[in-house]
Amino acid sequence: MSETTKNPGLEPGEQNGKARGIGQEEDISELLKIRRDKLLKLQEEGRDPFAVTSYPVESHAADIREKHAALEPEQESGDIVSIAGRMMSKRVMGKASFADLQDKSGSIQLYIRRDIIGDDAYADFKKMDIGDLIGVKGEVFRTKKGELSVKASQVMLLSKSLKPLPEKFHGLTDTDTRYRQRYVDLIVNPEVRDTFVKRSMILREIRNFLDSQGFMEVETPMLVSNAGGAAARPFETHYNALDEDVKLRISLELYLKRLIVGGLERVYEIGRVFRNEGVDTRHNPEFTLMELYQAYTDYHGMMDLTENMFRHVAQKVCGTTQIPYGEAVIDLGKPFQRMTMVEAVKQYAGVDFDQVPDTAAAKKLADEKGVQYEARHTKGDILNLFFEEYVEEHLIQPVFIMDHPVEISPLTKRKPDKPEYVERFELFIYGREMCNAYSELNDPIDQRQRFAEQEKLLAQGDEEANHTDEDFLNALEIGMPPTGGIGYGIDRLVMLLTNSGSIRDVLLFPTMKSID
């Protein structure tokens, strides 16, 4: 337990404001005025904190704690450190004070004595506010009560906080405010910072794994004339210099396949894609997608790679392959289950689509089961609707759902023995799709026919259908080797490995409706 408190020794006006409850507008105005008056006085004295340009940060809180973990109570280390960060609490006790300093790695207690730093410097420290950014130099020691601390020999104001932070236990808990003011959320909620540190680690370990497998990271265009590669409605804009309408990409697929045609053989890209769709706990209009393509393999090779990569990233980032999520513990250590979509629907809905002869029979089954469909839907579409309705919620532990109907897979190779299905899988964990993979269609004649079917759907009002991409067809006619490809929703993987319930919890700045 820290020897400081979360009821800091503020200036009288601020203390009174807190006692009354800072929810009132007049109290907030009083606090703002007090802080601005302090800034003005510093500026008049030629000590403008915003004029400070640098400070020699030589240590961080976590490093100090690790280095001096064995220090005994009342023991001094002789180690002089220079640290900087935000003052999160403060307690003035006459000739000595305690404070907590928070930096990127965590927090550490400060012990400030007037007889060490001097009368003027101590008076200046007493006027500093919670939220101010300060630099501190001093000796590491452990207090009588056992708190590792820095005994300050120098305290310097580096930047002035002109607005008070929300009080820890009664402040920034409203999720809408947290998402809109992520900068404050990161300050007052340490677990939020931990999530985004872990997100960075996940991306690093994905790259480490793929680099070790001989993959090459590349970049492809975000502004495209034909937004293909997925079933989604694109955002549209206008390119003034060329006087052309363009779209924001919805996928990374078609350009990466062009690189496979060019002979790069193993490529991946991690980047933002944009889909003009709704916002919920699993979807954000802009999100991070990773796609990779490997020549001379198929969707079975993609399953092996995916399973190994998930296991690697979990072990490196979380230290275990047993991942708590919601009310479950997800086991990434054992082999992932594999089952076809037809098998899954048969197991959970009691309907065997291998015995359904045609679209008319499928629609009749849907009517009997209350599964909603559109007039244009065929047997394959309705199989997928049954899967969504009856199966997805049951897929808690990792399972590859294989062999999708051709109607919903316009870029995928058909199964030679069952041409109404394709060599495709989706990985499901906790009822959520985590990735989507194919044995890539490399037959330009078949691909043109698939695009033609997509064009018909567009004409019927399906805004998510693909346009024909003539340049991509030209690339296929040059010749693309047998290829396995896969797309991963990075945000959903981060959600899984950080036990986060909403995609907004793993996006630093999620999409929010503007405040009028």
C-alpha positions in Angstrom: 0.0 0.0 0.0 1.4 3.4 -1.0 2.0 5.9 1.8 0.3 8.6 -0.4 -3.4 9.0 -0.6 -5.8 9.6 -3.5 -7.1 12.6 -1.6 -4.2 14.9 -2.5 -3.2 18.0 -0.7 -4.5 20.5 -3.2 -4.8 24.3 -2.9 -7.7 25.4 -0.8 -9.9 26.3 -3.7 -9.4 22.9 -5.3 -9.9 21.0 -2.1 -13.2 22.8 -1.4 -14.3 22.1 -5.0 -13.6 18.4 -4.5 -15.4 18.4 -1.1 -18.5 19.9 -2.7 -18.4 17.6 -5.7 -16.8 18.8 -8.9 -19.9 17.9 -10.9 -21.1 21.5 -10.6 -20.1 23.8 -13.3 -19.1 26.6 -11.0 -16.7 24.3 -9.1 -15.1 23.2 -12.4 -14.7 26.9 -13.3 -13.1 27.6 -10.0 -10.6 24.7 -10.4 -9.7 25.9 -13.9 -9.1 29.4 -12.8 -6.8 28.3 -9.9 -4.6 26.4 -12.3 -4.5 29.1 -14.9 -3.6 31.7 -12.2 -0.7 29.4 -11.2 0.5 29.2 -14.8 0.2 33.0 -15.2 2.3 33.6 -12.1 5.0 31.2 -13.3 5.0 32.9 -16.7 5.3 36.4 -15.1 8.3 35.1 -13.1 10.0 33.8 -16.3 9.4 30.2 -15.4 6.9 29.2 -18.1 6.7 25.3 -17.8 5.7 25.1 -21.5 9.1 26.6 -22.4 10.8 23.5 -21.1 12.1 21.5 -24.0 13.7 18.3 -22.5 14.6 16.4 -19.4 17.2 13.7 -18.9 15.0 10.6 -18.3 17.4 7.8 -17.3 15.1 5.4 -15.5 11.5 4.2 -15.4 9.4 3.1 -12.5 9.2 -0.6 -13.5 13.0 -0.8 -14.0 13.6 0.8 -10.6 11.2 -1.7 -8.9 12.8 -4.7 -10.6 16.4 -3.5 -9.8 15.7 -2.8 -6.1 13.1 -5.5 -5.3 15.4 -6.9 -2.6 15.9 -3.6 -0.8 14.9 -3.8 2.9 12.7 -1.3 4.8 14.6 1.9 5.8 17.5 0.8 3.5 19.1 3.3 1.1 20.4 2.0 -2.2 22.9 4.7 -3.1 21.4 4.6 -6.6 20.6 8.1 -8.0 17.9 8.0 -10.6 16.4 10.6 -13.0 12.8 10.0 -13.8 9.8 11.9 -15.3 6.1 11.4 -15.5 2.7 12.6 -14.3 2.0 13.3 -10.6 -1.0 11.2 -9.8 -1.3 11.9 -6.0 0.2 14.2 -3.5 0.2 14.5 0.3 1.8 17.5 2.0 2.9 16.9 5.5 4.6 20.1 6.7 8.3 19.8 6.1 8.0 16.6 4.0 5.6 15.3 1.4 4.7 12.1 -0.5 3.6 11.9 -4.1 3.1 9.2 -6.8 4.7 9.6 -10.2 3.4 7.6 -13.1 5.4 7.0 -16.3 4.9 4.6 -19.2 5.9 1.6 -17.1 3.9 2.2 -14.0 4.1 4.3 -10.8 6.6 4.9 -8.0 6.4 6.9 -4.8 8.3 10.1 -4.3 9.5 11.4 -0.9 10.2 15.2 -1.0 11.8 16.9 2.0 12.2 20.7 2.4 15.7 20.4 4.0 16.9 18.4 1.0 15.5 20.3 -2.0 15.5 23.7 -0.4 12.8 26.1 0.9 12.0 27.7 -2.5 11.9 24.4 -4.4 9.7 22.9 -1.7 7.3 25.9 -1.9 7.1 25.4 -5.6 6.4 21.7 -5.2 3.5 22.5 -2.8 1.9 24.6 -5.6 2.1 21.8 -8.2 -1.2 20.1 -9.1 -2.3 16.5 -9.6 -1.8 15.8 -13.3 1.3 18.0 -13.7 4.2 16.5 -15.5 7.4 16.6 -13.4 11.0 15.6 -13.5 12.6 14.1 -10.4 16.1 13.3 -9.5 16.9 11.4 -6.3 18.1 8.3 -4.4 16.1 5.1 -4.4 15.3 3.8 -0.9 12.6 1.8 0.9 10.5 3.5 3.6 9.9 2.2 7.1 6.5 0.9 5.9 8.2 -0.9 3.0 7.3 1.3 0.1 10.0 1.6 -2.6 10.5 5.3 -3.1 12.7 8.0 -4.6 14.0 10.5 -2.1 14.0 13.7 -4.3 17.0 16.0 -4.5 15.4 17.9 -7.4 11.8 18.4 -8.6 11.2 20.2 -11.8 7.8 21.2 -13.4 7.9 20.1 -17.0 4.4 20.8 -18.2 1.3 22.3 -16.5 -2.0 20.4 -16.3 -4.7 23.0 -16.7 -7.6 20.6 -16.2 -8.0 18.3 -13.2 -8.0 14.5 -13.8 -11.1 12.5 -12.9 -10.8 11.1 -9.4 -9.7 7.5 -9.7 -12.7 5.7 -8.2 -15.5 8.1 -9.2 -14.1 9.6 -12.4 -13.6 8.3 -15.9 -15.9 5.2 -15.9 -18.4 6.2 -18.6 -17.4 4.2 -21.7 -18.5 6.8 -24.2 -16.3 9.4 -22.5 -13.4 6.9 -22.1 -13.4 6.2 -25.9 -13.7 9.9 -26.8 -11.0 10.9 -24.4 -8.6 8.0 -24.6 -5.7 10.2 -23.5 -7.4 10.5 -20.1 -8.5 6.9 -20.1 -4.8 5.8 -20.5 -3.8 8.0 -17.6 -6.4 7.0 -15.0 -7.0 3.4 -15.9 -3.8 1.4 -15.9 -5.5 -1.7 -17.2 -6.3 0.2 -20.4 -2.6 1.0 -20.9 -1.8 -2.7 -20.4 -4.2 -3.7 -23.1 -2.5 -1.5 -25.7 1.0 -2.5 -24.6 -0.1 -6.1 -25.2 -1.6 -5.1 -28.6 1.8 -3.8 -29.6 3.4 -7.1 -28.4 1.0 -9.1 -30.4 1.8 -7.3 -33.6 5.5 -7.7 -32.9 5.2 -11.5 -32.3 3.1 -12.0 -35.4 5.8 -10.3 -37.5 8.5 -12.3 -35.7 6.7 -15.6 -36.5 6.0 -14.8 -40.1 9.5 -13.5 -40.7 10.9 -16.8 -39.3 8.7 -18.6 -41.9 10.2 -16.7 -44.8 7.4 -14.2 -45.3 8.0 -10.7 -46.7 6.0 -7.7 -45.3 4.7 -5.4 -48.1 2.4 -2.5 -48.5 -0.4 -2.1 -51.0 -2.7 0.8 -52.0 -5.5 2.1 -49.7 -7.2 4.2 -52.4 -8.4 1.9 -55.1 -10.6 2.1 -58.2 -12.1 -1.3 -57.5 -12.6 -2.3 -53.8 -12.7 -6.1 -54.0 -11.6 -9.1 -52.1 -14.5 -9.1 -49.6 -18.2 -8.8 -49.3 -18.6 -5.3 -47.9 -19.8 -1.9 -48.9 -16.9 0.5 -49.4 -16.4 4.2 -48.5 -16.2 6.3 -51.6 -14.3 9.6 -52.2 -13.0 11.7 -55.1 -9.4 12.1 -56.3 -9.2 15.7 -57.4 -5.9 15.5 -59.2 -7.1 12.7 -61.6 -10.8 13.8 -61.5 -11.7 10.2 -60.6 -13.9 8.6 -58.0 -12.0 6.1 -55.8 -12.8 3.9 -52.9 -11.1 3.0 -49.6 -10.0 -0.6 -49.7 -12.1 -3.2 -48.0 -9.5 -5.9 -48.2 -5.8 -6.5 -49.0 -6.4 -9.6 -51.1 -6.3 -8.7 -54.8 -3.0 -6.7 -54.7 -1.2 -9.3 -52.6 -2.2 -12.0 -55.1 -0.7 -9.8 -57.9 2.6 -10.1 -55.9 2.3 -13.9 -55.8 1.9 -13.7 -59.6 5.1 -11.6 -59.7 7.0 -14.3 -57.9 7.4 -13.1 -54.3 5.9 -16.4 -53.1 5.3 -15.5 -49.4 3.9 -12.1 -48.6 1.9 -10.5 -45.9 0.5 -7.1 -45.0 -0.8 -5.6 -41.7 -2.9 -2.6 -42.4 -6.1 -0.6 -42.0 -9.1 -1.5 -44.2 -12.4 0.4 -44.3 -16.0 -1.0 -44.5 -19.1 1.2 -44.6 -21.0 -0.8 -42.1 -22.5 -0.6 -38.6 -20.7 -0.3 -35.3 -21.1 -2.9 -32.6 -18.9 -4.9 -30.1 -17.2 -6.8 -33.0 -17.2 -4.3 -35.8 -15.6 -0.9 -36.4 -15.7 0.8 -39.9 -11.9 1.0 -40.0 -10.0 -1.9 -38.5 -6.7 -3.7 -38.8 -6.5 -6.7 -41.1 -3.6 -8.9 -41.8 -3.5 -11.0 -45.0 -0.8 -13.4 -46.1 -0.4 -15.5 -49.2 1.9 -18.4 -49.7 2.6 -20.0 -53.1 2.6 -23.8 -53.6 0.3 -24.6 -50.6 -3.4 -24.9 -50.0 -6.0 -24.2 -47.2 -4.6 -27.2 -45.2 -1.3 -25.5 -45.1 -3.0 -22.3 -44.0 -4.7 -24.2 -41.1 -1.3 -25.5 -39.9 0.3 -22.0 -40.1 -2.7 -20.4 -38.3 -2.7 -22.9 -35.5 1.1 -22.6 -35.0 0.9 -18.8 -35.1 -1.9 -18.4 -32.6 -0.1 -20.8 -30.2 3.2 -18.9 -30.7 1.7 -15.5 -30.1 -0.3 -16.6 -27.0 2.8 -18.1 -25.5 5.1 -15.2 -26.2 2.6 -12.4 -25.2 0.6 -14.1 -22.4 3.1 -16.7 -21.2 0.5 -19.5 -21.6 -1.7 -21.1 -24.2 -4.6 -21.3 -21.7 -6.4 -18.0 -22.4 -9.2 -16.8 -20.1 -11.9 -15.1 -22.1 -15.3 -14.2 -20.7 -16.5 -17.2 -18.7 -14.4 -19.7 -20.7 -10.7 -20.7 -20.8 -9.6 -21.0 -24.4 -7.1 -23.8 -25.0 -4.8 -22.8 -27.8 -2.3 -25.6 -26.9 -4.1 -28.6 -28.2 -4.9 -29.3 -31.9 -7.7 -27.2 -33.2 -10.8 -29.1 -34.2 -11.7 -29.3 -37.9 -15.2 -29.9 -39.4 -17.0 -28.9 -42.5 -19.8 -26.4 -42.6 -22.2 -29.2 -43.6 -21.1 -31.3 -40.6 -21.5 -28.4 -38.2 -25.0 -27.6 -39.4 -26.0 -31.2 -39.2 -24.6 -31.4 -35.6 -26.2 -28.2 -34.2 -29.3 -27.7 -36.5 -30.1 -31.3 -37.2 -30.2 -30.7 -41.0 -28.0 -32.5 -43.5 -27.5 -30.2 -46.5 -25.9 -33.1 -48.4 -29.4 -34.5 -48.5 -31.0 -31.2 -49.7 -31.3 -31.5 -53.5 -31.8 -27.9 -54.6 -32.5 -24.3 -53.7 -36.3 -24.8 -53.6 -35.8 -27.6 -51.0 -33.4 -25.4 -49.0 -35.9 -22.5 -48.9 -38.6 -24.8 -47.8 -36.4 -26.0 -44.9 -35.6 -22.4 -44.0 -39.3 -21.6 -43.9 -39.9 -24.5 -41.6 -37.1 -23.5 -39.3 -37.8 -19.7 -39.4 -34.5 -18.8 -41.0 -34.8 -15.6 -42.9 -33.5 -15.4 -46.4 -33.8 -13.2 -49.5 -35.4 -14.1 -52.9 -32.0 -14.2 -54.6 -30.5 -16.7 -52.2 -29.5 -20.1 -53.4 -29.0 -23.4 -51.5 -25.4 -22.4 -50.6 -26.5 -19.1 -49.2 -29.1 -20.7 -47.1 -26.6 -23.3 -45.8 -24.5 -20.3 -44.6 -27.6 -18.7 -43.0 -28.3 -22.0 -41.1 -24.7 -22.0 -39.9 -25.0 -18.4 -38.6 -28.3 -19.1 -36.9 -27.6 -22.4 -35.3 -23.9 -23.0 -35.1 -21.7 -20.0 -34.5 -22.6 -19.4 -30.8 -21.6 -23.0 -29.9 -18.0 -22.7 -31.3 -16.2 -21.7 -28.1 -12.9 -23.7 -28.4 -10.9 -23.2 -31.6 -12.4 -24.9 -34.6 -11.8 -24.7 -38.3 -15.1 -24.6 -40.2 -14.2 -25.9 -43.7 -15.7 -26.3 -47.2 -18.0 -23.4 -47.7 -20.6 -23.2 -50.5 -19.3 -21.7 -53.8 -22.0 -19.0 -53.8 -20.4 -17.1 -50.9 -16.8 -17.7 -52.0 -16.1 -16.0 -55.3 -12.3 -16.1 -55.0 -11.8 -19.7 -53.9 -10.9 -23.0 -55.6 -13.7 -25.5 -55.9 -13.3 -28.9 -54.3 -12.6 -31.3 -57.1 -14.9 -34.0 -55.7 -17.7 -31.6 -54.7 -17.6 -28.6 -57.0 -20.6 -26.9 -55.3 -18.2 -26.3 -52.3 -14.8 -24.7 -52.1 -11.5 -25.2 -50.3 -12.1 -22.5 -47.6 -12.1 -22.3 -43.9 -12.9 -19.9 -41.1 -11.4 -20.2 -37.6 -14.0 -19.7 -34.8 -13.2 -19.0 -31.2 -15.8 -18.1 -28.6 -18.4 -17.9 -31.3 -16.5 -15.4 -33.3 -14.8 -15.6 -36.7 -11.1 -15.0 -36.2 -9.8 -15.5 -39.7 -10.9 -16.6 -43.2 -8.7 -18.6 -45.6 -8.8 -20.2 -49.1 -7.1 -22.4 -51.5 -6.9 -19.4 -53.9 -8.7 -19.6 -57.2 -6.0 -19.2 -59.9 -8.1 -20.3 -62.9 -8.8 -17.0 -64.8 -11.7 -18.5 -66.7 -13.5 -19.7 -63.6 -12.7 -16.4 -61.9 -14.3 -14.4 -64.7 -17.4 -16.4 -64.4 -17.5 -15.8 -60.6 -17.1 -12.1 -61.2 -20.0 -12.3 -63.7 -22.2 -13.8 -61.0 -21.1 -11.1 -58.6 -22.1 -8.4 -61.2 -25.6 -10.0 -61.4 -25.9 -9.7 -57.6 -24.8 -6.0 -57.8 -27.6 -5.4 -60.4 -30.0 -7.0 -58.0 -29.1 -4.5 -55.3 -26.4 -6.3 -53.4 -24.0 -3.5 -52.4 -21.5 -5.9 -51.0 -20.9 -7.9 -54.2 -17.6 -7.6 -56.1 -17.1 -5.7 -59.3 -15.1 -7.4 -62.1 -11.4 -6.5 -61.7 -9.9 -6.7 -65.2 -6.4 -6.1 -64.1 -6.6 -8.9 -61.6 -7.9 -11.2 -64.3 -5.0 -10.1 -66.5 -2.6 -11.1 -63.7 -4.3 -14.5 -63.4 -3.9 -15.0 -67.1 -0.2 -14.4 -66.7 -0.3 -17.3 -64.3 -0.6 -17.6 -60.5 0.8 -20.8 -58.8 -1.3 -22.8 -56.5 -1.6 -20.6 -53.4 -3.0 -20.6 -49.9 -4.2 -17.3 -48.5 -5.7 -16.0 -45.3 -7.0 -12.9 -43.6 -6.9 -12.3 -39.9 -8.9 -9.7 -37.9 -6.1 -8.4 -35.7 -8.5 -6.5 -33.4 -10.4 -9.7 -32.6 -7.1 -11.5 -31.8 -6.2 -8.7 -29.5 -9.7 -8.9 -27.9 -9.1 -12.6 -27.3 -5.6 -12.3 -25.8 -6.5 -9.3 -23.6 -10.0 -10.6 -22.5 -11.7 -7.6 -23.9 -15.4 -7.7 -24.5 -15.7 -5.0 -27.3 -13.6 -4.1 -30.3 -13.6 -0.5 -29.0 -11.6 -1.6 -26.0 -8.7 -2.6 -28.2 -8.8 0.4 -30.6 -7.0 3.5 -29.3 -9.4 5.8 -31.1 -12.6 3.9 -32.1 -15.1 5.4 -34.5 -17.6 7.6 -32.6 -20.6 9.7 -33.7 -19.6 13.4 -33.7 -20.9 15.5 -30.8 -22.9 18.5 -32.1 
